Amino acid sequence: MKIRYAIYTLTAVCLLTACKTARLSDAEAKQQIGEYYEAAAIYRKVYAKISPQDRFLRGYVAFRMGECNRLANNTPRAVSAYLNALRYQYADSSVSLRLGLMQQKQGAYAEAIKNYKAYLETDPSSVWAMNGIKGSEMAQQWRREPARYRVTRMDRFNSGRSEFSPMLYGAGYDQLYFASSRTKDKAAKTNPITGQANNNFFLVKQDEAGNWLAPEEIEDEVNTGFDEGTPSFTADGSTMYYTYCAEDPEGSRTSEIYVSARANARWGKGSRVAIVRDSVTALGHPSVSPDGKYLYFVSDASGYGGKDIFRARRTGADFGPMENLGPMINTPGDEVFPYARDSVTLYFASNGHPGMGGLDIFRATLDSAGTWQVENMKYPVNSPSDDFGITFAGSREKGFFSSNRNDLKGSDHLYSFELPAITVVIEGIVSDADEYPVEEATIRIVGRDGLNEKVQARRDGSYRVELERDVSYVMMASARGYLNQNFELHTGPEEKSETYLVDFFLSPVYTPVVVENIFYAFDSAVLRPESKEALDELIRMLNDNPNVAIELGAHTDRMGTEVYNEGLAQRRAQSVVDYLIAGGIDPGRLEARGYGKSVPKAISKKMAGEWDFLTEGDVLTEEFVTALTPAQQATADAINRRTEFRVLRTNYNLY
């Protein structure tokens, strides 16, 4: 599109009548005045007529054909032409550099690095080659580890032609302006720079449900038969700045910044913004700051090389002198399509900073020292192709940009982007020892980020709390009639959504609780190693409830005498107490009691659900067990063999 390349190639020119015969001088003349699309077509015809034996001329034409295709944004043909220039040993070392640039733009990073290194052998100080190698290496890593942005091609907006530089408009950001070379006029003349029709403004709106409608070409006076593009609006929506490229049959014309006022829901005829007095300096890609104080723009005026980004202070309809944004923003390459998001954040496109290939989108933030910190937006916002012209829906991390990725003709199209919110959540259920929900449970959460919150569990015992990344939290679940339970969590630092599942199991104060998974050696009080996890959990529970004193009761099955079983049970209970004391629990809080077989287990609702031969309320007495089948007896005996704790006091050391 001409608007883009009028700035991007530093020239916009009038249409010239095409030559009827393919002559080298015609191609050179068109290349000289910037008509790269037509020049490339003539070079291609000339190249086909040159004998392969004339290696010098073939190399010369191939190189110039590559240059024109590169500047007309036809990357595949540029690569082919540069390869032919190398094949015929064209005596210009920049062929390797140009080829590397185009291969990087195709995502052929290994080949690009090879050619960059070949060029460095002739020019070891080349910033272009060094940046190309660095960008090619980083691009491969960015593809492996992409940023979190979701990027979607907006096929509803796009056509078979080009569309670029979207700009959101309206208080609700429910309107989108963009430039496009699509046209209903089949006889529309072709731009000799791009090979497409001139660009006009199009508008797409959202319906009441928030769905985007089909784009429509605006019929206001701001659209002309020439090129318009890259709109930017003042905060009140009454003024639009844009790039304008006219055509003059008697001489070349450069791109200019125009302004249009909105009245009666229509954009009026544009007029030139007087930032510079001469008609030679190219200006374009305006972006007015949200506070209206500055107009950012691109120019080929004296700077750091290529196109640079400038700004001028806006005072009514007048502008102060041009101010170059300096070497942190501008490079020997091209910096284009600025977008002033706020007073300290600027987005722009560049091929001079290390990037993925063609133009990459960068974010620049002005720090307290007045220095710009520049950061590549990375993949998938950027690609090996040209990515540029970004717009945001206010403070939200979503919007649109333009890119020619995956388009063999090099045409630009519109893409949406959105950064999904990171949600870090902890959720779970507060249950009792039998895994039934505890009603009216409370979860208190204290975090190093300052969070101090009490959350009431729902009737089903469930809870859910949103947390922050990379923060330590302490949680405590409590309920009347139950012991507290604590949990510590440090959320991960990764930039991704996470859900942590943490269930709490509260022990009742007034009912004995079986300590599952405590095992002893056969006919012995020696704790087996696999008991450690359950015992350590018991230590944590006692630490969570420092004023609780408990009884550790050991029970046996019906086998053996009462005296023997009580002695064995007492020794087993003492083994558990000894382990807890060794784990740091005050001996005064612990009491060992061996019950032997004197207190058979009463079947709970949960246990009745696990074994179909048992009913809630059954008591596993010797009489009850002996009436069962042998297999059922073994199960009942195993249930009776247990270690339980019972709360004795909840005010230990309180007084």
C-alpha positions in Angstrom: 0.0 0.0 0.0 1.3 3.4 -1.0 0.8 5.1 2.4 3.0 2.6 4.0 5.8 2.7 1.5 5.7 6.4 0.9 7.2 6.6 4.3 8.8 3.2 4.3 10.8 4.0 1.1 11.1 7.7 1.7 9.3 8.6 -1.5 5.9 8.9 -3.0 5.7 9.6 -6.7 3.3 10.3 -9.5 2.1 7.6 -11.9 4.1 7.3 -15.1 3.1 5.7 -18.3 4.5 2.2 -18.5 7.0 1.4 -21.3 5.8 -0.8 -24.1 9.1 -2.6 -24.4 11.3 -4.0 -21.6 14.4 -1.9 -21.5 17.0 -1.9 -18.8 17.0 1.9 -18.8 13.3 2.0 -18.2 13.7 -0.3 -15.2 16.5 1.8 -13.8 14.5 5.0 -14.3 11.4 3.6 -12.4 13.7 2.3 -9.7 15.2 5.7 -9.4 11.9 7.4 -8.7 10.6 4.7 -6.4 8.2 2.8 -8.6 9.6 -0.5 -7.4 6.7 -2.8 -8.4 6.8 -1.8 -12.0 10.6 -1.6 -12.0 10.8 -5.2 -10.7 8.4 -6.4 -13.5 10.6 -4.8 -16.2 13.8 -6.1 -14.6 12.3 -9.6 -14.7 11.6 -9.3 -18.4 15.0 -7.9 -19.1 16.7 -10.7 -17.1 14.9 -13.4 -19.1 16.4 -11.9 -22.3 20.0 -11.8 -21.1 22.2 -14.8 -22.2 23.5 -16.9 -19.2 26.9 -16.3 -20.7 26.7 -12.6 -19.9 27.3 -13.3 -16.2 28.1 -9.7 -15.2 24.9 -8.3 -16.7 22.7 -11.1 -15.3 24.2 -10.6 -11.8 23.6 -6.8 -12.1 20.0 -7.1 -13.2 19.3 -9.9 -10.6 20.6 -7.7 -7.8 18.5 -4.7 -8.8 15.5 -6.9 -9.3 16.0 -8.2 -5.8 16.2 -4.6 -4.4 13.0 -3.6 -6.1 11.1 -6.7 -4.9 12.5 -6.2 -1.4 11.2 -2.6 -1.4 7.9 -3.6 -3.0 7.6 -6.2 -0.2 7.7 -9.3 -2.4 10.0 -11.3 -0.2 9.9 -14.7 -2.2 10.9 -12.9 -5.4 13.5 -10.9 -3.6 15.1 -14.1 -2.2 15.1 -15.7 -5.7 16.7 -12.6 -7.3 19.4 -12.3 -4.7 20.3 -16.0 -5.1 20.6 -15.4 -8.8 22.9 -12.5 -8.1 25.1 -14.7 -6.0 25.0 -17.4 -8.6 26.4 -15.0 -11.2 28.9 -13.7 -8.7 27.7 -10.1 -8.6 30.5 -8.0 -7.2 28.7 -6.4 -4.3 29.1 -7.9 -0.8 25.8 -6.5 0.3 24.1 -9.3 -1.6 24.7 -11.6 1.3 23.3 -9.1 3.7 20.2 -8.4 1.6 19.7 -12.2 1.2 20.0 -12.7 4.9 17.4 -10.0 5.6 15.0 -11.6 3.3 15.6 -15.1 4.5 15.1 -14.0 8.1 11.8 -12.4 6.9 10.8 -15.8 5.6 11.7 -17.4 9.0 14.6 -19.3 7.4 16.8 -18.5 10.3 19.6 -21.0 9.8 20.1 -19.8 6.2 19.9 -16.2 7.3 22.5 -16.6 10.0 24.8 -18.2 7.4 24.6 -15.2 5.0 24.9 -12.7 7.8 28.1 -14.3 8.9 29.3 -14.3 5.3 28.7 -10.6 5.1 30.5 -10.0 8.5 33.7 -11.4 6.9 33.7 -8.4 4.6 32.3 -5.9 7.1 33.0 -7.1 10.7 31.4 -4.0 12.2 28.0 -4.3 10.4 25.2 -3.5 12.9 22.7 -4.9 10.4 24.4 -8.3 10.3 25.0 -8.5 14.0 21.4 -7.6 14.8 20.2 -10.0 12.1 22.1 -12.9 13.8 20.9 -11.9 17.3 17.3 -11.5 16.1 17.4 -14.8 14.3 18.6 -16.6 17.4 16.1 -14.9 19.7 13.2 -15.6 17.2 13.7 -19.3 17.5 13.6 -19.1 21.3 10.5 -16.9 21.2 8.8 -19.5 19.0 9.6 -22.2 21.5 8.5 -20.1 24.4 5.8 -17.8 23.0 4.3 -14.8 24.9 0.8 -15.3 26.3 -0.9 -13.1 23.7 -3.7 -14.8 21.7 -3.5 -13.6 18.0 -6.3 -14.2 15.5 -6.5 -13.3 11.9 -9.6 -11.2 11.4 -11.0 -12.7 8.2 -14.2 -10.8 8.6 -12.3 -7.6 8.1 -9.8 -8.8 5.5 -10.0 -9.0 1.7 -7.9 -10.2 -1.2 -6.2 -6.8 -1.2 -4.3 -5.1 1.7 -5.6 -3.6 4.9 -3.4 -2.0 7.5 -3.0 0.4 10.4 -6.2 -0.2 12.3 -7.2 2.4 14.9 -10.0 1.9 17.5 -12.4 4.8 17.9 -15.2 5.8 20.2 -15.7 5.9 24.0 -16.4 2.1 24.1 -13.7 1.3 21.4 -16.6 -0.2 19.4 -15.5 1.3 16.0 -12.4 0.4 14.0 -10.9 2.5 11.2 -8.3 1.1 8.8 -6.9 1.7 5.4 -7.4 -0.7 2.5 -6.6 -1.0 -1.2 -9.8 -3.0 -1.8 -12.0 -1.4 -4.4 -15.2 -2.1 -6.3 -13.9 -0.3 -9.3 -12.4 -2.9 -11.6 -10.9 -0.2 -13.7 -9.1 1.4 -10.8 -5.5 2.3 -11.7 -2.7 0.3 -10.2 -0.1 2.0 -8.0 3.3 1.6 -9.6 5.0 1.3 -6.2 2.8 -1.5 -4.7 0.9 -2.9 -7.7 -2.3 -2.3 -5.9 -5.0 0.4 -6.0 -4.7 3.5 -3.8 -5.9 3.2 -0.2 -9.0 4.6 1.4 -10.4 4.6 4.9 -12.8 1.9 5.9 -14.9 1.6 9.1 -16.2 -1.4 10.9 -18.6 -1.2 13.9 -19.9 -3.4 16.6 -23.5 -4.3 17.0 -25.4 -4.1 20.4 -24.2 -7.6 21.2 -20.5 -6.7 20.7 -20.1 -8.5 17.4 -18.1 -6.9 14.7 -20.1 -6.1 11.5 -18.7 -6.1 7.9 -16.4 -3.2 7.0 -17.7 -0.3 4.9 -15.8 2.3 2.9 -16.5 5.7 4.4 -18.1 8.1 2.0 -16.9 11.3 3.8 -14.8 13.9 2.1 -11.7 12.7 3.9 -11.5 9.9 1.3 -10.1 11.0 -2.1 -8.8 9.3 -5.2 -5.4 9.4 -3.7 -3.8 7.5 -0.7 -5.1 7.9 2.8 -4.1 5.9 5.8 -2.7 5.5 9.4 -5.5 7.5 11.2 -5.1 8.8 14.8 -7.9 10.5 16.8 -7.9 13.1 19.5 -9.4 11.9 22.9 -12.7 13.7 22.2 -13.0 12.0 18.8 -13.4 15.3 16.9 -10.1 15.4 15.0 -8.3 12.9 12.9 -4.7 13.1 11.8 -3.6 10.8 9.0 -1.1 10.2 6.3 -1.9 11.5 2.8 0.0 10.9 -0.5 -1.1 12.8 -3.6 0.1 12.2 -7.1 1.4 14.9 -9.4 1.9 14.2 -13.1 4.6 16.9 -13.3 6.8 15.8 -10.4 7.2 13.6 -7.4 5.2 14.2 -4.3 6.2 13.2 -0.8 3.9 11.9 2.0 2.3 14.5 4.3 0.3 14.6 7.5 -3.2 15.8 7.1 -6.0 16.7 9.5 -9.7 16.3 9.3 -12.4 17.6 11.6 -15.6 15.7 12.4 -18.9 17.6 12.1 -22.5 16.3 11.8 -21.2 12.7 12.1 -18.9 13.1 9.0 -15.2 13.6 8.4 -14.5 16.8 6.5 -12.0 17.3 3.7 -8.5 17.1 5.0 -5.9 19.8 5.1 -2.1 19.8 5.4 -0.6 20.0 8.9 2.2 22.6 8.9 4.9 20.8 10.8 7.6 21.6 8.2 7.7 24.4 5.7 9.3 22.5 2.8 7.5 20.0 0.5 10.4 17.6 0.3 10.6 16.2 3.8 8.5 13.1 4.1 6.1 13.0 7.1 3.6 10.3 8.0 2.2 7.8 10.5 0.8 10.4 13.0 -0.2 9.5 16.5 -1.7 12.1 18.8 -1.0 11.5 22.5 -4.0 10.8 24.7 -3.6 14.1 26.5 -3.4 15.9 23.2 -0.1 17.6 24.0 2.1 15.9 21.4 1.8 14.5 17.9 4.2 11.6 17.2 5.1 10.9 13.6 7.7 9.4 11.2 10.0 11.4 9.0 13.1 11.0 6.8 14.5 14.2 8.2 18.1 14.1 9.5 18.4 11.6 12.3 19.9 8.2 13.0 19.4 6.7 9.6 16.4 5.4 7.7 13.1 6.7 9.0 13.0 8.0 12.6 10.2 8.8 15.0 9.8 12.4 16.0 7.3 14.4 18.0 6.1 18.0 18.0 4.2 19.8 20.7 0.6 20.5 19.8 -0.9 23.9 20.6 -4.2 24.2 19.0 -3.7 23.9 15.3 0.0 24.8 15.5 3.0 22.6 16.3 6.3 23.3 17.9 9.6 22.2 16.4 10.3 18.5 15.5 12.0 16.6 18.3 13.8 13.4 17.5 13.1 10.7 20.1 16.7 9.7 20.3 18.9 6.7 19.8 17.1 4.5 22.4 14.1 4.5 20.0 15.7 5.3 16.6 18.3 3.2 14.9 20.1 3.1 11.5 17.1 1.2 10.3 13.4 2.3 10.0 11.2 3.1 13.0 7.7 3.6 11.9 4.0 3.5 12.9 4.2 5.0 16.4 1.3 4.6 18.8 1.2 6.8 21.9 -0.7 4.8 24.4 -0.1 7.1 27.4 2.4 9.7 28.5 5.1 7.2 29.2 4.3 4.3 26.8 5.0 4.2 23.1 4.5 1.4 20.6 6.2 1.4 17.3 7.5 -0.9 14.5 11.2 -1.3 13.6 13.5 -3.3 11.5 16.6 -1.7 13.1 16.2 -3.2 16.6 16.9 -7.0 16.7 13.7 -8.8 15.8 12.1 -11.8 14.2 12.4 -10.7 10.6 10.8 -7.7 8.9 9.1 -5.0 11.0 8.6 -6.0 14.6 6.3 -4.3 17.1 8.1 -2.8 20.1 7.0 -1.3 23.4 9.0 1.6 24.8 8.5 2.8 28.3 9.9 6.1 29.6 11.5 5.7 33.0 11.9 8.2 35.8 15.3 9.2 34.4 13.8 10.1 31.1 15.3 7.1 29.3 13.3 4.9 27.0 13.3 1.2 27.8 12.6 -0.7 24.6 11.1 -4.3 24.6 10.3 -6.6 21.6 6.6 -7.8 21.8 7.9 -11.2 20.7 6.0 -14.1 19.1 3.0 -14.5 18.4 2.4 -10.7 18.1 5.5 -10.5 16.0 6.4 -12.9 13.2 9.2 -13.3 10.6 7.1 -11.0 8.4 6.2 -7.3 8.8 4.1 -6.6 11.9 3.1 -3.0 12.6 0.3 -0.5 13.3 -1.0 -1.6 16.7 -4.0 -0.2 18.5 -5.3 -0.9 22.0 -8.8 -0.8 23.5 -7.9 1.7 26.1 -6.2 0.2 29.2 -7.2 -3.3 28.2 -4.5 -5.6 26.8 -6.4 -6.3 23.6 -6.7 -4.6 20.3 -5.6 -5.0 16.6 -2.5 -4.8 14.5 -1.6 -5.4 10.8 0.8 -8.0 9.4 1.7 -9.6 6.1 2.5 -13.0 7.7 1.4 -16.0 5.6 0.7 -13.9 2.5 2.8 -14.9 -0.5 2.0 -11.6 -2.2 3.2 -9.6 0.7 -0.3 -8.0 1.3 -1.1 -6.8 4.8 -4.1 -7.9 6.8 -5.7 -7.2 10.2 -5.2 -9.4 13.3 -6.6 -9.1 16.7 -4.6 -9.8 19.9 -5.5 -10.2 23.5 -3.5 -11.0 26.6 -5.6 -13.4 28.7 -5.8 -12.5 32.4 -3.7 -14.6 34.7 -5.8 -16.1 37.4 -4.2 -17.9 40.3 -6.9 -19.7 42.4 -6.9 -22.0 45.4 -10.0 -24.0 45.8 -11.2 -27.1 47.6 -13.6 -28.6 50.2 -13.6 -28.5 54.0 -14.7 -31.9 55.2 -14.7 -33.9 58.5 -12.6 -37.0 59.1 -15.2 -39.1 57.3 -15.0 -36.8 54.3 -18.5 -35.2 54.7 -18.7 -31.4 54.2 -18.4 -29.3 57.2 -21.0 -26.6 57.2 -20.1 -23.0 58.3 -16.4 -23.6 58.0 -14.1 -20.6 57.7 -10.9 -20.3 55.8 -8.5 -17.5 56.8 -5.8 -16.6 54.4 -2.8 -14.4 55.2 -0.3 -13.6 52.4 3.0 -11.7 52.1 1.3 -9.5 49.5 -0.8 -8.0 52.3 -3.8 -10.3 51.9 -5.7 -11.0 55.1 -9.0 -12.4 54.4 -11.7 -14.7 55.9 -13.7 -16.8 53.5 -16.9 -18.6 54.4 -17.1 -22.1 52.9 -20.4 -22.9 51.1 -23.0 -25.3 52.4 -21.3 -28.1 50.5 -18.0 -27.2 52.2 -16.4 -25.8 49.0 -14.4 -22.5 48.9 -12.5 -20.6 46.2 -10.0 -17.7 46.6 -8.1 -15.7 44.0 -4.4 -15.2 44.8 -1.3 -13.6 43.2 1.7 -15.1 41.5 4.9 -15.8 43.4 3.5 -15.1 46.9 3.7 -17.1 50.1 0.4 -17.7 51.9 -0.7 -19.3 55.2 -4.2 -20.7 55.4 -6.2 -22.0 58.3 -9.6 -23.9 58.1 -11.7 -23.9 61.2 -15.2 -24.7 62.4 -17.1 -24.9 65.7 -16.6 -28.3 67.2 -13.5 -29.1 65.1 -9.8 -28.8 65.4 -8.1 -26.2 63.1 -6.0 -27.3 60.2 -3.3 -25.1 58.6 -1.7 -25.1 55.1 1.2 -23.2 53.6 1.4 -22.4 49.9 3.8 -20.5 47.7 2.3 -19.7 44.3 4.4 -20.2 41.2 6.2 -17.3 39.5 5.3 -18.4 36.0 3.1 -16.1 33.9 0.3 -18.5 33.5 -3.0 -19.3 35.2 -2.9 -21.9 37.9 -5.5 -23.6 40.1 -4.3 -25.1 43.4 -6.5 -27.8 44.9 -6.4 -28.0 48.6 -8.9 -29.9 50.7 -9.1 -29.6 54.5 -10.1 -32.5 56.7 -11.1 -31.3 60.2 -11.0 -33.6 63.2 -14.0 -33.3 65.6 -13.4 -32.3 69.1 -15.9 -34.5 70.8 -15.5 -37.8 68.8 -12.5 -40.2 68.6 -10.8 -40.1 65.3 -9.0 -43.0 63.7 -5.5 -42.2 62.6 -5.3 -44.0 59.3 -2.2 -45.8 58.0 -0.4 -46.5 61.4 1.2 -49.9 61.2 3.0 -52.0 63.7 5.2 -55.1 63.3 3.3 -58.3 63.8 2.4 -58.9 67.5 4.7 -56.0 68.4 4.6 -52.3 69.4 7.3 -51.4 66.9 6.1 -48.8 64.4 6.7 -49.8 60.8 8.3 -47.2 58.5 5.2 -46.7 56.4 3.5 -45.1 59.5 5.8 -42.0 59.3 3.6 -40.0 57.0 0.4 -40.4 59.1 2.4 -39.7 62.3 4.0 -36.5 60.9 0.5 -35.4 59.8 -0.6 -35.9 63.4 2.3 -33.7 64.6 1.2 -31.0 62.2 -2.3 -31.2 63.5 -1.1 -30.8 67.1 1.1 -27.8 66.1 -1.9 -26.2 64.4 -3.8 -26.5 67.7 -1.2 -25.8 70.4 -3.8 -25.7 73.3 -5.2 -29.2 72.6 -4.3 -32.2 74.7 -5.1 -35.6 73.4 -5.3 -39.3 74.3 -3.7 -41.8 72.0 -5.8 -45.0 72.2 -4.7 -48.3 70.7 -7.2 -51.1 70.0 -6.8 -54.7 69.0 -9.0 -57.3 67.4 -10.9 -60.1 69.2 -8.0 -62.6 69.1 -6.1 -63.3 72.3 -6.8 -62.7 76.0 -7.9 -59.4 77.3 -4.9 -59.0 79.5 -2.5 -59.7 76.6 -4.3 -57.4 74.2 -4.5 -54.6 76.7 -0.7 -54.8 77.3 0.0 -54.9 73.6 -2.3 -52.0 73.0 -0.7 -50.0 75.8 2.7 -50.5 74.3 1.5 -49.5 70.9 -0.1 -46.4 72.2 3.1 -45.5 74.0 5.1 -46.0 70.8 2.9 -43.4 69.1 3.3 -41.0 72.0 7.1 -41.4 72.0 7.2 -40.6 68.3 5.1 -37.4 68.8 7.4 -36.4 71.7 10.4 -36.9 69.5 8.7 -34.7 66.9 8.6 -31.8 69.4 5.2 -32.2 71.0 5.0 -31.4 74.7 4.6 -34.7 76.7 2.1 -32.9 78.9 -0.3 -32.8 76.0 -0.2 -36.5 75.3 -1.7 -39.6 77.1 -1.3 -43.2 76.0 -4.1 -45.6 76.6 -4.3 -49.3 75.6 -7.9 -50.5 75.2 -7.2 -53.9 73.8 -10.4 -55.4 72.5 -12.7 -53.8 75.1 -14.0 -51.0 72.8 -15.1 -52.5 69.5 -15.6 -50.1 66.6 -19.0 -48.6 65.9 -19.7 -48.4 62.1 -20.1 -44.9 60.7 -22.1 -43.9 57.6 -18.9 -43.7 55.6 -17.8 -47.2 56.6 -21.2 -48.6 55.8 -20.9 -47.2 52.3 -17.6 -49.0 51.8 -18.7 -52.5 53.0 -22.0 -53.8 51.9 -22.3 -56.3 54.8 -22.1 -53.5 57.4 -24.8 -51.0 58.4 -24.4 -47.6 60.1 -24.5 -48.2 63.9 -23.3 -51.8 63.9 -20.8 -52.5 66.7 -18.1 -55.0 65.8 -18.3 -57.1 69.0 -16.9 -60.6 69.1 -20.5 -62.0 68.9 -21.2 -59.8 65.8 -18.0 -60.7 64.1 -18.2 -64.5 64.6 -21.6 -64.5 62.9 -19.9 -63.2 59.6 -18.3 -65.2 56.8 -14.5 -65.8 57.1 -13.7 -63.1 54.6 -16.1 -60.6 56.4 -14.5 -61.6 59.8 -11.1 -60.7 58.4 -12.4 -57.3 57.3 -14.1 -56.6 60.7 -11.0 -57.6 62.6 -8.9 -55.2 60.5 -11.4 -52.4 61.3 -11.1 -53.1 65.0 -7.3 -53.0 64.9 -6.8 -49.2 65.0 -5.1 -46.3 66.7 -7.4 -43.3 67.6 -6.9 -40.0 69.2 -9.5 -38.3 71.4 -9.4 -34.6 72.5 -9.0 -34.3 76.3 -8.7 -30.6 76.6 -8.7 -27.5 74.4 -7.3 -25.1 76.9 -3.8 -26.6 77.6 -1.4 -23.9 78.9 -4.1 -21.2 78.5 -4.3 -20.5 82.2 
